[in-house]
């Protein structure tokens, strides 16, 4: 009976370590999937928010002098849109860095 106790204890320790290792792998994969979803959603949001902005000039039409104004007053809605665009871009950039350098 005394000879089996150390073996049994070693098996229990091995099983606990194996279980903890499996939990670590599962959590790592979940974090990787979560950050990938964040990267995709923030990239789509950044693209949509950039397209939602009012044009600042009329492109090549401003060269010929057909632009009515060069810089006007921004509305508070445009300011909020700028803030949302920057926030989604920073989120996208952070997720890209984390995934690119395998920091998960």
For each residue, the residues with C-beta under 8 A, 3 or more apart:
1: 4 5
2: 5
3: 6 7
4: 1 7 8
5: 1 2 8 9
6: 3 9 10
7: 3 4 10 11
8: 4 5 11 12
9: 5 6 12 13
10: 6 7 13 14
11: 7 8 14 15
12: 8 9 15 16
13: 9 10 16 17
14: 10 11 17 18
15: 11 12 18 19
16: 12 13 19 20
17: 13 14 20 21
18: 14 15 21 22
19: 15 16 22 23
20: 16 17 23 24
21: 17 18 24 25
22: 18 19 25 26
23: 19 20 26 27
24: 20 21 27 28
25: 21 22 28 29
26: 22 23 29 30
27: 23 24 30 31
28: 24 25 31 32 104
29: 25 26 32 33
30: 26 27 33 34
31: 27 28 34 35 104
32: 28 29 35 36 99 104
33: 29 30 36 37
34: 30 31 37 38
35: 31 32 38 39 95 98 99 104
36: 32 33 39 40 95 99
37: 33 34 40 41
38: 34 35 41 42 91 95
39: 35 36 42 43 92 95 96 99
40: 36 37 43 44
41: 37 38 44 45
42: 38 39 45 46 88 89 91 92 95
43: 39 40 46 47 92
44: 40 41 47 48
45: 41 42 48 49 84 88
46: 42 43 49 50 85 88 89 92
47: 43 44 50 51
48: 44 45 51 52
49: 45 46 52 53 81 84 85 88
50: 46 47 53 85
51: 47 48
52: 48 49 81
53: 49 50 56 78 81 82 85
54: 78
55: 58 59
56: 53
57: 62 67 70
58: 55 61 62 66 67
59: 55 62
60: 63 64
61: 58 64 66 67
62: 57 58 59 65 66 67 70
63: 60
64: 60 61
65: 62
66: 58 61 62
67: 57 58 61 62 70
68:
69: 72
70: 57 62 67
71:
72: 69
73:
74: 78 79 82
75: 78 79
76: 79 80
77: 80 81
78: 53 54 74 75 81 82
79: 74 75 76 82 83
80: 76 77 83 84
81: 49 52 53 77 78 84 85
82: 53 74 78 79 85 86
83: 79 80 86 87
84: 45 49 80 81 87 88
85: 46 49 50 53 81 82 88 89
86: 82 83 89 90
87: 83 84 90 91
88: 42 45 46 49 84 85 91 92
89: 42 46 85 86 92 93
90: 86 87 93 94
91: 38 42 87 88 94 95
92: 39 42 43 46 88 89 95 96
93: 89 90 96 97
94: 90 91 97 98
95: 35 36 38 39 42 91 92 98 99
96: 39 92 93 99 100
97: 93 94 100 101 103
98: 35 94 95 101 103 104
99: 32 35 36 39 95 96 102 103 104
100: 96 97
101: 97 98
102: 99
103: 97 98 99
104: 28 31 32 35 98 99
